[in-house]
Amino acid sequence: MVADRKILIWFASLFIFCTILVFSAFSSWQLEFYGAVGGEVAGSCYYLTNGVEAILIDCGSHFSEAIEIEGRTVRIKDEDDFPFDGRKVKAIILTHAHDDHIGRLHYFMWRYSDFTGPIYMTPATWELFSADLDDTIKYSEIPETDKPLVKMRIEKQKDTVQPLVAFSLVEGVSAYFIENSHIPGSASVIVNIVEGEEVTTICFSGDIGPGNHPFLKDIPYNIFSMTNTDIVVIESTYGKTIRDDQNQIETKIEQFYRVIRESVENKKLVIIPTFALDRTQRILALLVEGIKDGKIPPNTKIAVGGKSSRSFTEKYITMMNSQKCERMGFSKKFCEEKPLDPRFWEWVRFSTNTAQAKNYDIVVAPSGTGGSSDSKELLKTYVSDPNVVVIKVGWAPDDSPMGQIGARKSSVQIDGKSYEVNCSIYPFHDIFSGHADQRGLLRFVESFGRLNTVIITHGNDVCRDALEKAIASKRPELTICKPNYGWIFDIKTRTCREGQKLLEEARQATVVIKAVLPNPSGPEPDEEWIELVNVGEEPVNLRGWYIRDNSGKYVIDSDIYLEPSQSIKIYGWEYNPEGDPKGVYLNNTRDCVRLFRPTDEEVSRCCWDSPRATDEVLLCGN
């Protein structure tokens, strides 16, 4: 198997090398952040662009989580406009099937009906994504007349790719998946960008598994070590947490069984609010194992609520029984032992009739936060009942019902109403977590030998700060960036900047090309120059502005402030120090210099179509 993986990596590397020979990138690439940053956990959405084309990595739901943007607290709804130019998107990559990574894709497809590019994902991700696609679109805010077409386009444009198989994104950019043991089908994405003769490799971690998932293969750190990654964008959900070792986890599993057994024997109803995808299936497998091993009473009646829980569980069972089980990312043990046995539970919907829960000993129901679906209605009905046991098995926002219950508050707010908490509460989320803790995240970072930059995302501020400190301690030579919403990371210069603020300033700014010198008496392009002038009434920061001519592009990547009426000359030795024919290189006979805001709006141009005399300054009318 290791040999096979090395061969696959070799072919992927050959593919990348060939792109160097065949392609050249349009211009310098940058990465823009529109979710899972600035302390937000949800909403993963990264926009990789060269100003002409773009690639979208994940398109996740924000779950209306509060986000800080330029000092303002906002809540982004899934149906809101996207903050980037979706017309430039040529391909989409999905790391896995959790809603905080895919939950806005259908809205993107609706808003950008001209998008015809591929939507790349692993085969198992598509199996899980498609399981809930009908309801996702059915209950969305998309107009009824548009819903069938959106669904059809997603099904048509999806492109499933096995891990370690390279695929092309746009000219000069390719990628491949590496499994990361978070949920079935989940993968990190290795993106290779070719600019001239340079290749920059970025790893988008996605959500990294804890390394002990009972259904999945181990994380292939040896494969990650062979990727030559320069930049890693890493999640930090549990960047502060250091969990128990495996022996202690086994002890907690026994404690879990004890709580279940004693509750059933004492005729107490057990309610387990949990996420429909992966957490439900892991809990069901553990309950079935407990019954078979005699750790839970043999006649225990289990009910599983929620339509999505049923859809996902049936997909798991289908993949478990498939001949392609291991190719879907499952472990050999899972595929052989088949731990999901539907004879041990019943499917029940509790959202309209919570009283029927009393017919069962254990109810497993979505959502894990208790803020929607069956679990919300069950908590309303039973959280004040002393004969009920609630088990917390996953992360939940502090203000969600399960977040409040987990904090041992005496009352819980659900849908604006207060409910007294009299039920028993037991937290077991550590043993079911699908995320790596701090040690796991550090091990992931340390698997990349030539790494020079770490971008920390997908975690609250406490977890981001803790992970930053831990990485800096282990790898002090690394540059670390913790972007906020709308920030921009320049691939070439490895710099992070406040992009959203810059864009707002740029929209108000008025700078034009005043003059150019295309044919200097001295060496070219060193002595060429382009003069810019601020014709507005406010100072302008030129960072992020860029210049194009017929041969190339130059991005101003430092803070250059122009006062009103002030001008500045940018010389060839600045915009093309290497004399690259594919850079900005003013043609003496015919050329066109154009100035763009960071928003990609052209604001000024200066063109000529006849020979320019030596040292002739061309004044530009704007």
N, C-alpha and C positions, 0 to 999 in steps of 0.2 A: 504493500500500500504506500509506504514512504517513497519507494522508487517511482511508483506511478505518479505520485504528487510532484516529485522533482521533475519528471518528464513534462507534466502539465505546466509547471512553472517555467520550464525551459522554453516551451512553445509560446507561452504568454510573453516571455522576454523577447523571443524572436519576432513576435508580432509587433511589439513596441519598437524594436530596432528597425524593422522594415518601415514603420511609419516615419522614422527620422529620414529615411532615404527618399520616401515618396512625398511626404507632406511638410509643410511649414505652417506654423500657427499664424493667425491673422495679426495678432498684436499681443501685448502683455495681458495676462489673465489676472482677474481679481475675484475674490470670494466675498459675497455679501450675505449677511445673516438676518433672516426674517422670522426667527422662532427658536425656542429652546436656548435663548441667550438672556443675559441681563438678570439672571436669577430665576427665569422661567424654566420649568421642567418639560412642559408639553410644547407642541407646535413646531417640531423639527422641520426646518425649511432652509436650505442653503442654495444660493444662486451663484453659480460659477459662470463668469462671463468675460469675454474679451472686448465687450462693447458692440460687437457685431452679432455674435451668437451666444447662446447661453445653455447651460445644463442645469436642471433642477435635481437636487439630491433631497429626497423626501418632500412630502407636502402634507404635514400633519395638522390635526385639529389642536386648537389652543384651549378647548374646553372652557372658553370664556374666562380663562385665568387672567388675573390682573397683571399688566405689563407696564414697566416704566419706560416711556419714550420721551426724551428731552425734558425730564422733570414732570411729565404728565402721566397720570395713571389711566390707562385705557384697557378696555376689554375687547378683544378682537373676536368677532363672530365668524363662524366658518363661511358664511355666505357673503362676507364683506369683500370689497375689492382687494386685489393683491397689490402689494406696495412696490412691485417691480414690473418691468416690461415683459409680460408673458409672450409677446409676439416674437421675441428673440429666442425663446426656448426651442431647442431642436431635439432634445431627448430628456427623459425623466428616469431617474434611478430610485427604486424603493428598497430600503434596507430590510424591512420586515413588515408584518401585517398588523401591528398595533395601531390604533387610531391616531395616536399622537405622532405617527410617522406617515400615515396614508389618509387620514380622515378628511382632508380637503381636496383630494385629487379630483373627485367628481365635480366640485365647484370650479376647479381650474379648467377641466374639460368643457364645462358649460360656458365659462366666460371667454375662453379662447377656442372657439369652434374651428378656427383655421389650423390649430395644432394637429399635425399629422404624423409626428415623430413617434419613435418607439418608447414604450414604458417598460423598462428593464426590471426584472425581479427574478428570484429563484423559483423553481417549480413549486416547492412547498408553500412559498409566500402566496403564489397565485391560488393554490388550493384553498388557503384560509381566507384570502381576500375575497374570492368569488363566493365563499360560503355565505357571506353577509351582504353581498353587493346589492341584491334586490331590495332589501329593507333599507340599506343605507341611502339609496336613491329615492325609494318610495317615500321616506319620511323627511327628505331634505326640503329646502326652500326653493328648489329648482322648479320653474313652471311645469305643470303637468304635461304640456305638449312637447317639452324638451327632454323629459326624463328618458323615454325609450332610446333616443338617439345618443344621449350621454352614455348610457349603459352599453349600447352596441359599439360605440367608439372605443370604450375602455377594453371591451372583450377583443376587438379587432386589433388594437394597437399594442396590447400587452405582448411582451417578448420574454419568454422564460429562458433563463440561461443557467446552466449548471455551474457550481463553484469552480474556480480556477480556469474557466474558459473565457478568453478575452473577447470583448466586443467593442466595436468602434462607435464613438459618440458623435463627434464632428471631426473635420479635418485636423489632424495633428493631436487628437485626444482620444484615448482608449481607456478601458477599465476592465476589471474582473472582480468577482466576489470571492470572499473567503469566509467560511462558516465561523460563527462566533458563539454558538451554544446558548443563545438567549431564549428563543422559542423555535419551533420547527421552521426552517426556511430562512431564519435571520442570518444576516451576513454583514461583515464589514466590506466596504468598497475601496478598492485600490484604483485610483485615477492617475494616469500618466499623461502629462502635458508636454508636447514637443514644441519648443520655441527655438527656431534656428537649429543649432546642434546641441542644445541643452534639453535634458529631460527632467522635469520636476515631478516627483511622485507624492501624491497626497493620499493618506488613509482616512476615510470617514468611518469611524468606529461603529456607527449605529449603536445599538444597545448591547453591551458585552455581558455574556452570561457569567454566573458565579463559579462555573467549573465543576459543579456537582449535580447538574440537571439529570434526573433519573431517566429521562427519555432520550437524551441527545449524546452525540459524540463529544469528546473532550475538545477544548479549544486548541487548534493546531499552531502553537506558538512558533514552532520551527518553520512553518510556512510563512508566517508574518515576518520572521527574521530574514527571509530571502527576498523581500519585496523592494529593498533599497528605498524605503520611505524617507522623505525629507520632512514632511509636515504631517502631523496627525491631528485630526479634529476628534476629540474624545469626550464621551459622556461623563457626567460626574454625579449621577443620581444618588449614589451612596459614597461620595468622595470623602466623607468624614467617618463613616462607619467601619469598624474592624470587627468582623463576626467571629463566632466560635469556630473551632476546628471541627473536622468531620465527626470525631468521637462525641463532642458535645452536642452536635446536631442530632446524632442518633439518640442521645439521651433526651433531647427535646421532642423527638418523634414519639418516644415512649411516653412522655408526659402528655402529648397530644392524644394518644390512644387512651390514656388513663382518664383524661377529662371526658372524652367521648363515652367511654365505657360506664363511668360513674353517672353521667348525665342520663344515659339510656336506662340504666338500672333504676335510677331514681325518678323515672318518668318525666324528665325535663326535656323540653323541646330545644334542640341545638340548631341555631341559625348561623350559617357561614356565608356572609356576603363576600363575593369574590368576583374577579374579572372573568368574563366569559371565555376569553382566549388564553389557553395554557394553564392558568391557575386552576380553573374548574377541573380540567382533565387530570392534573397532578393530584388534586385532593381526592377525586373519585378513585384514582388508582391506589392511593394510600388507604382509603376506606375499604376498598375491595380486598387489598392485601391483609388489612387488619381483621376482617371477617374470616378470611381463609386461614389465617394463622391463629385464630381464637383470641385475639386481643380486643375484639369488639363482639358483643353478643351476636350469635348466628342469625337471629331473626330480625335484626335491625332493619327498619324500613327507611330507605333513603329516597328523597325526592330532589329532582334537579329542575329548577325554575328557569324561565327566560328562553325565548325563542332562539336568541343568538347562541346561548350555551349549548343548546341541542344541535344547532347547525355546525358549530365548531367541533363538538365532540364526535359527531357522526363523520366529519372529515378526518379527524384523528384516527378513528376506527378503520375507515376506508384505507388510509395510508398505512396503518399498522398491518393490515391484512394483504397489502399489495406486494407484489414481487419486487417493486422498486422501493421498498420501505427504507433500506439503508441509503439509497441514492437521494432520498428526501431529507437526509440529515439525521435520521434516527440512529440510535446505537444498535448494535447487533443484539444486545440483551433485550431491548424493548421489542425488536422485531420478532425475536424467538419466543419470549415469554408472554407477549400480548397481555399486558396488565389491565387494559380497559375492557371490562366485561359488563355489557349493558343488562345482563340478567339480574344485577344487584341493585338497580335503581329504576325509578319511574320518572317520566317527563310530566311536569305539572306547571301550569301558569298560575302564579299567585297575584299578579297585578290587579286582577278584578275580584278575587275571592281569597283573601288571606286566611280565612277561618279554616280552610282545608289543610293548612299546615299542621293542625293538631292531629291529623290522621297519620303523621309520620314522626319518626324519631329524629331524623336529621334532614334539614333543608339546605341545599347548596344553591345559591341564587346570585345572579348579577344585579347591580354592579358592585364592584369591590369598594367603592367609596360610599355606598349607601345613598347616593344622590339621585338615582334614577332606577328604572325598571323594577323588577320584583322585590329586590332587597329594600328599596325605599318604602314600599307599602308594608312589607313585613316588619320593618323597624317601627313604623308608625303604630302598628297594631301591638307589637310584643315587647318593645324596649322597656316598658313600665311594668312588665310581668316578672315577678321574682322566680317563677318556675320556668324561666327561659334562660338559656346560655347563648351568648353571642361570642363567636370566635373571630378575631381579627387576623387575617392571613396575608395582608398586603398593605402597601403604601396607600395613604389617603391624604388629601389636602387638609390642613388644620381646620378649615371652616366647613368641611363636609361632614355629614352625619357620622361616618366611621372615624373621621379625624377627631371629632368631639368625643365620641365614645371611647376611642383609644386613649384620649387624654384624661379619662376618668372624670369627666365633668358630671355634675349632679343632674343636669338637664341637657337636652340636645334640641337644637333648632332644625326643624325639617319643614320646608315649604312655608317658612314664616311663622310656624307654630311651635310652641315649646312643649317638649315631652319629658317627663321625669324619668330618670334612668334608675330602674330597680333590678334589671336583669344582671346576671353574672357575666363578667367580661374576662376573656383569656386571649392574650396576644401570642400568636405563633408565626408572625410574618417573616421572621428571620429564616425559618427552615423552608419557606416556600419562595423566597425571593428569586426573581429571574435576573437580577443584576449583580455584577461584580461589586465587592466592597473595595475599600481603599487599597488593600493589598493586591487584589485582583487587577485593579486599574493600573497600579504601579508595575505589576508584572507585564501587563500589556504594553505599556510605554517602553519598558526595558527590553522588550523583544526586538525593538528596532535599533539596529546598531548605528547607522549613520544619521539618525534623526537630528534635526537642528531646531525645529519649532513645534510647540504644542499649543493647540487652541482648545480651551476648556469650555464646554457647552453642556446643556441638558442637565442642569442641577441648580438648586437654590444657592443663594450667595454663600451660606455657611459651608455647604459641600464644595462649591467651586473654590473657595478660599483655602479650605483644608487640603484639597487635592493639589492646588498650586504649591502650597507650602511643602507637601510631601514630595512632589516631583522636583522642586528646586533643591531639596535636601539630597535626593538621590542622584539627580542629573543637573548640577549647577550650571553646566555649560549651555543648557537649552534656553531658548527664548520662549516665554510663555505669554499667551494673550488670552484675556477673558472678555470677549466682545459683548456689547450690548446690542439691542435691536437696531438694525439699520447700519451697523458698522461695516467697514470694508477692510478686507485683508488683501494687500498687494502681494501676489505670488512672487514677483521678481525681487522686490526689495525686502520681503518678509516683514512688512510693517502693518500694524493695525491702526485704524483711525476712525474717528466719529463720522461715519459716512452720512448718516441722516441729517445731522446738523449742517454738514458741508453742502448737501444737496439743497437744503432750504436756503442757505446763503447764496448759493449759485443761481437759484431761480430768480433772485432779486437783483443779481449783479449784471452790469453792462460793461463788458470789456470787448474790444475789437482789435483787429490787426491794423496797425497804423502804416507799416512799411516793411519791405523785405529787401534783402541784398542777396540775390541768387548767384551773382558772378563776381566774387571778390578777386582782387589781384593776388591775394595770398592763397595758401593751400585750402582746398575744398575737401570736406564740407566745414573744416574748422572755423574759417573766417566768414562763412555765411552767417546771416542773422535774420531773425524775425522779431519785429518790434510790436509789442502789445501796449494798449493804452486804456486806462479806465475812464470812460466817458460818462459814468454815472455820478451820483451824489454821495455815495457811501463807499468806505474802504472795501476792498474785495480780497479774499484769500484765494489764490490761484491753485491751491492744492486740489488735485483731482481733475482739473481742466486738462484738455489734451489737444494736440495739434496733429493734423494729418496732411500729407501731401500725396502725390501719385505713387510714391514708393513705400511709405511706411507711416508709423505713428510714434508720437512722443507724449508721454504722460508726465505732468508736473507732479512729482511725488514728495515735495517738501512745502513748508509754509512760506509762501511769497505774498506779502501784502502790498497791494497797490492803493494808494490814496487817490481821491478824485483828481483827475487830470494828469496823474503820474503815469509814466510809461517805463517799460523795461525792454531791453534787447536780450533775446535768447540766442546764443551763438551755436554754431554747428558743433563746436567741441563740447557743448552741453547736451544738445539733443541727439547727437550721433557721434560719441567720442571714438568709436571704433571704425568709423567710416564705412559702416555696413550699407551696401547697396539696397538692402531691404528695409533700412531705417529711413527717417526723414532725410532726404538728400536732394536739395533744390536743383532742378534742371534748368540750365541756362537758356534753353530755347522755349520749352513749353512745360508748364506745371500749374498746380492750383493748391494753395495753402489754405486750410480750413481750420477754424477754431471751434472747439466744442466745450460746452459745459459738462460737469460730471454727470448730468442727467441725460447725456448723449444728444442734447439739442445743439445743432449747429447755429452759431451766433454771428459768425463773420467769415468771409473768404476773400482771398486775393489771388487772382489768376492772370496768367499771361500766355500768349500763344505765338510770340515772335522773339527772336534772339535778344538777349539783354547784354548791353555793353559792359566792359570791365568796370567794376565799382559803381555801376549805375544803381541808384536807389529807386525802387519802385514804390511810389506812394499809392496807398490803397484807399479807394473810396468806399465807405461803408454807410 
